[in-house]
Amino acid sequence: MVIVIGAGAAGLMAAGRAAELGAEVTVLEKMNRPGRKLLISGKGRCNVTNTADLDDFIKHFPGSGRFLYSAFSRFGNQALMEFFEKAGVKLKAERGGRVFPESDNAGEVVRALIDYCRAGGVSFRFNTPAGSIESKDGRAAGVTCGLPGESVFFPAGSIILATGGASYPGTGSTGDGYRLAEGLGHKVNPIYPSLVPLEVAEEWVPPLKGLALKNVRVTARFEGQDLGEEFGEMLFTHFGVSGPIILTLSRVVGQALRRHKHSVGLSIDLKPALPADELDSRILRDFKKYQRKQLKNALDDLLPQALIPVLISLSGIPEDLPVHQVSRLQRQRLVELLKGLSLTVVKTRSLHEAIVTAGGIDVREIDPRTMESRVIPGLYLAGEVIDIDAYTGGFNLQAAFSTGYLAGTAAAGRG
């Protein structure tokens, strides 16, 4: 008997794979239905993987990429896409190699995984939270679940722990896997939010909520040192900033905030395609075009409407100044702001809003070829409960599917 704890991406793949290989499989899930986090991933569209090659995949997992080499080699993005296409989920690739269902419906992905499990005869026990993993003679032996008014023991020859992390707790990811692993002697590295929005100090930001900026470059800096740089799309919110490039930068920003307990700067290059001198020439052309207008009405070709009063205010130039009266020094100030609009990050948002959880079960205690625990034989780890996290773009879900596939294969005795 193979017991899988958790019915998310990793757990469903692990259960389906073990059953496909002939194992008797039971999935224990604390929530009332499977795949709840999958259903909301990618804003309900479910970015299942990325078209990047293997080496690129590894690079997208800072600190833990090499650990995943076997998993991605055995069951990588091409194999996953073939799996879903065979299951009737047609896929499409978008900007940055992101792969989604053609329908933009995460429900299709969840249904395909459930059908995969059902086809192999997997049994599901919902509303069944795992209380502890039991061992016998140094080997995983079963799972004790605390149900209302009773305690139930599920014996097992192999156990796959795939409870997810601690982000989006409303979907069932409340960090249970860390407690279960620690109870068996596993080392759990400190957890923290990753791929998470950032809160900033500037008071001019909240009124811009909902404004998206495309094709901008954002650089994170701490005490004069560049921490990271990303190009693409970002979004202003009522508390700060979000969007793809902000989420990617949030890992290094969060690390700096935790390490130094001090704010981190963001510099937004609103016109990264134009060097400063070319941008100045562009502004001069716009001023000539709108020579009879005031400054506040002469920047429409350069900036989103909502951002114009912000830039003018930060520049210190009177908004009603006719553009033909704007001095060279004032124009230089505008260029400086356009090439480096500054924000002060004071904190990341909480794990409740993080797309993934960084930290978790130490990869040094897991066999990367099988996902079997080096601490407790017969226990396998899969998905976000492990200390693996990637940048945005479908890489994290691929890791969940790949580690789940390996764990299911090995737990069924075929690793």
Secondary structure per residue as TSV (DSSP state, phi and psi in degrees):
chain	resnum	aa	ss	phi	psi
A	1	M	-	360.0	130.3
A	2	V	E	-106.3	124.4
A	3	I	E	-103.3	127.2
A	4	V	E	-109.7	124.5
A	5	I	E	-99.9	108.3
A	6	G	-	112.7	129.7
A	7	A	-	-115.5	49.7
A	8	G	S	-99.0	-157.8
A	9	A	H	-58.9	-51.2
A	10	A	H	-66.7	-44.0
A	11	G	H	-64.6	-43.4
A	12	L	H	-66.2	-42.0
A	13	M	H	-64.6	-42.9
A	14	A	H	-62.9	-44.5
A	15	A	H	-64.5	-45.4
A	16	G	H	-63.1	-40.5
A	17	R	H	-68.0	-44.3
A	18	A	H	-62.0	-41.8
A	19	A	H	-66.8	-38.4
A	20	E	H	-59.5	-31.5
A	21	L	T	-88.5	6.6
A	22	G	T	101.4	1.4
A	23	A	-	-79.0	151.4
A	24	E	-	-84.3	124.9
A	25	V	E	-128.2	134.4
A	26	T	E	-124.4	132.4
A	27	V	E	-104.8	126.5
A	28	L	E	-102.8	121.0
A	29	E	-	-130.0	128.1
A	30	K	S	-71.7	-27.2
A	31	M	S	-85.9	177.9
A	32	N	S	-90.1	-0.8
A	33	R	S	-159.1	161.2
A	34	P	S	-86.1	162.8
A	35	G	-	65.2	31.4
A	36	R	H	-67.6	-39.1
A	37	K	H	-71.9	-35.0
A	38	L	H	-58.7	-38.3
A	39	L	H	-63.8	-26.3
A	40	I	H	-105.2	-2.3
A	41	S	G	-67.9	146.5
A	42	G	G	59.9	34.8
A	43	K	G	56.0	39.2
A	44	G	G	87.2	0.4
A	45	R	T	-98.7	-25.0
A	46	C	-	65.9	90.6
A	47	N	-	-80.0	88.3
A	48	V	-	-69.3	-31.7
A	49	T	E	-164.5	-166.4
A	50	N	E	-139.2	152.8
A	51	T	-	-83.6	1.8
A	52	A	-	-58.7	155.3
A	53	D	-	-78.3	173.6
A	54	L	H	-58.8	-46.6
A	55	D	H	-61.8	-38.0
A	56	D	H	-66.7	-39.3
A	57	F	H	-57.4	-48.2
A	58	I	H	-58.4	-40.8
A	59	K	H	-65.9	-22.2
A	60	H	T	-82.9	1.3
A	61	F	S	-116.1	85.2
A	62	P	T	-61.1	123.9
A	63	G	T	91.0	-26.3
A	64	S	T	-131.8	9.5
A	65	G	G	-59.6	-42.8
A	66	R	G	-63.7	-30.4
A	67	F	G	-58.7	-30.9
A	68	L	G	-90.5	2.8
A	69	Y	H	-57.7	-46.8
A	70	S	H	-63.7	-43.0
A	71	A	H	-62.1	-44.7
A	72	F	H	-71.6	-29.5
A	73	S	H	-71.5	-38.1
A	74	R	H	-77.8	-39.5
A	75	F	S	-146.0	82.0
A	76	G	-	-95.0	-163.5
A	77	N	H	-64.7	-38.5
A	78	Q	H	-64.9	-42.7
A	79	A	H	-63.9	-39.4
A	80	L	H	-66.3	-43.5
A	81	M	H	-63.6	-38.5
A	82	E	H	-64.2	-38.3
A	83	F	H	-58.4	-49.4
A	84	F	H	-71.0	-38.9
A	85	E	H	-61.3	-42.6
A	86	K	H	-63.4	-31.6
A	87	A	T	-81.5	1.3
A	88	G	T	92.3	9.2
A	89	V	-	-98.2	102.7
A	90	K	-	-74.3	139.0
A	91	L	E	-117.1	161.9
A	92	K	E	-142.6	148.9
A	93	A	E	-105.2	136.1
A	94	E	-	-118.9	-171.2
A	95	R	G	-49.6	136.5
A	96	G	G	76.1	12.0
A	97	G	G	78.9	8.2
A	98	R	E	-67.1	133.9
A	99	V	E	-111.7	126.8
A	100	F	E	-128.3	161.8
A	101	P	E	-63.3	142.8
A	102	E	T	-56.8	-31.9
A	103	S	T	-76.2	-10.6
A	104	D	-	57.1	31.1
A	105	N	-	-122.1	108.3
A	106	A	H	-62.3	-24.2
A	107	G	H	-58.9	-31.8
A	108	E	H	-63.9	-39.2
A	109	V	H	-65.6	-46.2
A	110	V	H	-62.5	-43.7
A	111	R	H	-62.5	-39.0
A	112	A	H	-63.2	-40.6
A	113	L	H	-69.6	-40.2
A	114	I	H	-64.7	-42.9
A	115	D	H	-60.9	-38.6
A	116	Y	H	-60.5	-43.8
A	117	C	H	-67.1	-46.2
A	118	R	H	-62.3	-37.0
A	119	A	H	-62.2	-28.7
A	120	G	T	-93.8	0.8
A	121	G	T	83.5	23.0
A	122	V	-	-64.4	136.5
A	123	S	E	-99.7	134.9
A	124	F	E	-110.3	135.5
A	125	R	E	-121.2	104.0
A	126	F	-	-89.7	167.3
A	127	N	S	52.3	38.9
A	128	T	-	-130.0	83.5
A	129	P	-	-74.9	137.4
A	130	A	E	-77.6	127.0
A	131	G	E	-89.0	-41.0
A	132	S	E	-161.1	154.8
A	133	I	E	-101.8	125.9
A	134	E	E	-96.6	148.5
A	135	S	E	-125.5	156.3
A	136	K	E	-142.9	127.3
A	137	D	T	54.6	38.2
A	138	G	T	77.4	12.4
A	139	R	E	-129.3	146.3
A	140	A	E	-58.9	131.9
A	141	A	E	-126.0	-15.7
A	142	G	E	166.2	179.1
A	143	V	E	-128.4	130.5
A	144	T	E	-99.0	126.7
A	145	C	E	-115.2	132.9
A	146	G	E	-93.0	101.1
A	147	L	E	-99.9	161.2
A	148	P	T	-52.8	116.0
A	149	G	T	80.0	1.4
A	150	E	E	-157.9	164.5
A	151	S	E	-123.6	126.8
A	152	V	E	-117.4	134.2
A	153	F	E	-106.2	128.1
A	154	F	E	-109.1	106.4
A	155	P	E	-70.6	150.5
A	156	A	-	-153.8	146.1
A	157	G	S	-83.2	-30.3
A	158	S	E	-141.9	146.9
A	159	I	E	-129.3	133.3
A	160	I	E	-112.6	118.0
A	161	L	E	-94.1	111.0
A	162	A	-	-139.8	53.6
A	163	T	-	-84.5	-4.4
A	164	G	-	81.6	-170.5
A	165	G	-	-97.5	-133.1
A	166	A	S	-130.6	14.9
A	167	S	S	-93.7	153.5
A	168	Y	S	49.4	59.4
A	169	P	G	-59.2	-22.2
A	170	G	G	-63.6	-17.1
A	171	T	G	-92.1	-0.3
A	172	G	T	108.5	-8.9
A	173	S	-	-84.7	88.1
A	174	T	S	-118.0	19.3
A	175	G	S	82.1	13.8
A	176	D	H	-59.5	-36.3
A	177	G	H	-61.8	-33.4
A	178	Y	H	-65.1	-44.0
A	179	R	H	-62.9	-43.9
A	180	L	H	-63.1	-41.5
A	181	A	H	-69.1	-42.2
A	182	E	H	-62.4	-34.3
A	183	G	T	-63.1	-19.7
A	184	L	T	-101.0	1.7
A	185	G	T	99.6	6.6
A	186	H	-	-74.8	148.1
A	187	K	-	-84.8	128.6
A	188	V	E	-114.8	114.5
A	189	N	E	-70.3	148.0
A	190	P	E	-51.5	136.7
A	191	I	E	-98.0	152.1
A	192	Y	E	-159.4	159.0
A	193	P	E	-69.8	141.3
A	194	S	E	-134.4	156.5
A	195	L	S	51.3	63.6
A	196	V	-	-134.7	145.3
A	197	P	-	-63.7	162.5
A	198	L	E	-119.5	141.4
A	199	E	E	-95.1	138.3
A	200	V	E	-123.7	162.4
A	201	A	-	-87.0	-24.0
A	202	E	-	-64.9	128.9
A	203	E	T	-75.5	-15.9
A	204	W	T	-80.6	-6.8
A	205	V	S	-75.8	-50.1
A	206	P	G	-51.9	-39.6
A	207	P	G	-63.1	-15.5
A	208	L	G	-90.6	4.6
A	209	K	T	-51.8	135.9
A	210	G	T	94.2	-12.1
A	211	L	-	-79.8	122.2
A	212	A	E	-102.6	137.9
A	213	L	E	-114.5	126.7
A	214	K	E	-107.5	152.3
A	215	N	E	56.1	45.4
A	216	V	E	-113.0	160.6
A	217	R	E	-116.3	127.1
A	218	V	E	-116.6	130.0
A	219	T	E	-116.6	130.4
A	220	A	E	-95.0	132.6
A	221	R	E	-134.8	146.4
A	222	F	E	-137.9	120.3
A	223	E	T	49.4	47.8
A	224	G	T	81.7	-3.7
A	225	Q	E	-105.2	131.8
A	226	D	E	-73.9	126.8
A	227	L	E	-93.7	-29.0
A	228	G	E	177.1	162.5
A	229	E	E	-146.5	137.0
A	230	E	E	-138.5	147.5
A	231	F	E	-119.5	136.0
A	232	G	E	151.9	-132.6
A	233	E	E	-113.1	140.8
A	234	M	E	-135.6	169.0
A	235	L	E	-140.6	135.9
A	236	F	E	-85.3	141.5
A	237	T	-	-127.0	179.3
A	238	H	S	-71.7	-12.9
A	239	F	S	-117.3	-13.4
A	240	G	E	168.0	-120.6
A	241	V	E	-136.8	152.4
A	242	S	E	-149.2	-159.1
A	243	G	S	98.1	164.8
A	244	P	H	-51.9	-48.4
A	245	I	H	-74.1	-28.5
A	246	I	H	-69.5	-42.7
A	247	L	H	-60.5	-41.1
A	248	T	H	-64.6	-42.0
A	249	L	H	-72.0	-18.3
A	250	S	H	-61.3	-25.9
A	251	R	H	-65.2	-52.0
A	252	V	H	-70.9	-33.6
A	253	V	H	-64.6	-46.5
A	254	G	H	-61.3	-40.0
A	255	Q	H	-61.9	-43.5
A	256	A	H	-65.0	-40.9
A	257	L	H	-63.8	-41.5
A	258	R	H	-70.0	-36.8
A	259	R	H	-74.9	-41.2
A	260	H	H	-108.3	-9.5
A	261	K	-	52.9	40.7
A	262	H	S	-142.6	157.0
A	263	S	-	-66.4	155.6
A	264	V	E	-120.3	139.5
A	265	G	E	-91.6	145.9
A	266	L	E	-118.4	137.0
A	267	S	E	-119.9	120.7
A	268	I	E	-103.2	117.3
A	269	D	E	-90.3	104.3
A	270	L	S	-74.8	-18.8
A	271	K	-	-133.7	65.3
A	272	P	T	-65.9	-19.8
A	273	A	T	-78.6	-12.5
A	274	L	S	-114.9	119.9
A	275	P	-	-60.8	161.3
A	276	A	H	-56.0	-41.8
A	277	D	H	-68.5	-37.0
A	278	E	H	-69.6	-35.6
A	279	L	H	-65.7	-38.9
A	280	D	H	-62.0	-41.5
A	281	S	H	-64.1	-37.6
A	282	R	H	-64.4	-42.0
A	283	I	H	-63.8	-40.8
A	284	L	H	-60.7	-39.8
A	285	R	H	-64.5	-41.3
A	286	D	H	-65.2	-39.0
A	287	F	H	-65.7	-36.4
A	288	K	H	-66.8	-39.4
A	289	K	H	-63.6	-39.4
A	290	Y	T	-111.0	38.9
A	291	Q	T	-62.5	-20.6
A	292	R	T	-95.3	4.2
A	293	K	S	-105.2	164.3
A	294	Q	B	-79.4	160.6
A	295	L	G	-55.0	-41.7
A	296	K	G	-63.0	-17.6
A	297	N	G	-109.8	11.4
A	298	A	S	-115.4	8.9
A	299	L	-	-115.6	11.8
A	300	D	T	-63.0	-29.6
A	301	D	T	-78.9	-11.7
A	302	L	T	-106.2	-30.7
A	303	L	S	-138.3	155.6
A	304	P	-	-60.6	145.3
A	305	Q	G	-53.4	-42.7
A	306	A	G	-66.9	-23.5
A	307	L	G	-88.4	-16.7
A	308	I	H	-60.6	-51.9
A	309	P	H	-62.8	-28.9
A	310	V	H	-66.0	-50.0
A	311	L	H	-62.4	-41.2
A	312	I	H	-64.9	-43.3
A	313	S	H	-61.7	-44.8
A	314	L	H	-66.4	-28.4
A	315	S	H	-75.5	-22.8
A	316	G	T	80.3	8.3
A	317	I	-	-88.7	133.4
A	318	P	-	-57.6	130.6
A	319	E	T	-67.3	-24.6
A	320	D	T	-93.2	9.6
A	321	L	S	-70.5	127.1
A	322	P	B	-60.3	139.6
A	323	V	G	-62.3	-27.7
A	324	H	G	-71.3	-8.5
A	325	Q	G	-101.8	-2.0
A	326	V	-	-69.4	124.9
A	327	S	-	-79.1	167.5
A	328	R	H	-62.1	-40.0
A	329	L	H	-66.3	-38.9
A	330	Q	H	-66.2	-40.4
A	331	R	H	-64.9	-37.7
A	332	Q	H	-62.8	-37.1
A	333	R	H	-63.9	-40.7
A	334	L	H	-61.2	-43.1
A	335	V	H	-60.8	-44.1
A	336	E	H	-60.6	-40.2
A	337	L	H	-68.9	-41.4
A	338	L	H	-65.2	-31.6
A	339	K	H	-92.1	-8.0
A	340	G	-	-162.1	64.9
A	341	L	E	-73.8	120.4
A	342	S	E	-95.2	140.7
A	343	L	E	-131.7	152.7
A	344	T	E	-116.0	109.5
A	345	V	E	-83.1	123.5
A	346	V	E	-102.3	-23.1
A	347	K	E	-168.9	161.4
A	348	T	E	-88.4	160.0
A	349	R	-	-70.3	170.9
A	350	S	-	-79.9	173.7
A	351	L	G	-58.4	-26.6
A	352	H	G	-59.8	-27.0
A	353	E	G	-109.4	-2.4
A	354	A	-	-74.7	142.1
A	355	I	S	-71.5	-38.7
A	356	V	E	-135.3	163.9
A	357	T	E	-104.3	125.8
A	358	A	E	-89.5	155.9
A	359	G	E	88.0	-177.5
A	360	G	E	127.3	-160.2
A	361	I	E	-63.9	127.5
A	362	D	-	-61.9	127.4
A	363	V	G	-66.5	-21.2
A	364	R	G	-68.0	-15.0
A	365	E	G	-99.9	15.5
A	366	I	B	-129.9	135.2
A	367	D	-	-75.4	113.2
A	368	P	T	-66.7	-15.5
A	369	R	T	-82.4	-22.6
A	370	T	T	-132.3	-14.4
A	371	M	-	69.3	16.6
A	372	E	B	-80.3	143.2
A	373	S	B	-65.2	138.4
A	374	R	S	-85.5	-8.1
A	375	V	S	-94.4	-45.6
A	376	I	S	-127.6	102.3
A	377	P	T	-57.2	145.1
A	378	G	T	90.8	-9.4
A	379	L	E	-103.5	132.2
A	380	Y	E	-122.1	145.0
A	381	L	E	-116.5	141.7
A	382	A	-	-150.6	141.8
A	383	G	G	84.2	-152.6
A	384	E	G	-69.5	-15.0
A	385	V	G	-65.3	-22.5
A	386	I	B	-81.3	155.0
A	387	D	S	-77.5	70.4
A	388	I	-	-136.6	130.3
A	389	D	-	-152.2	146.5
A	390	A	-	-124.9	172.2
A	391	Y	-	-71.5	167.0
A	392	T	S	-69.2	154.0
A	393	G	S	132.6	12.8
A	394	G	S	98.8	-2.2
A	395	F	H	-72.3	-38.2
A	396	N	H	-66.7	-41.2
A	397	L	H	-67.2	-38.5
A	398	Q	H	-59.3	-41.1
A	399	A	H	-62.0	-39.4
A	400	A	H	-63.6	-46.5
A	401	F	H	-65.7	-42.0
A	402	S	H	-67.6	-46.5
A	403	T	H	-68.2	-34.7
A	404	G	H	-63.4	-41.3
A	405	Y	H	-62.6	-45.4
A	406	L	H	-63.7	-44.9
A	407	A	H	-62.4	-43.3
A	408	G	H	-64.2	-39.8
A	409	T	H	-63.1	-47.2
A	410	A	H	-71.1	-39.7
A	411	A	H	-64.3	-27.0
A	412	A	T	-82.9	1.5
A	413	G	T	86.5	18.7
A	414	R	-	-121.6	16.8
A	415	G	-	-74.9	360.0
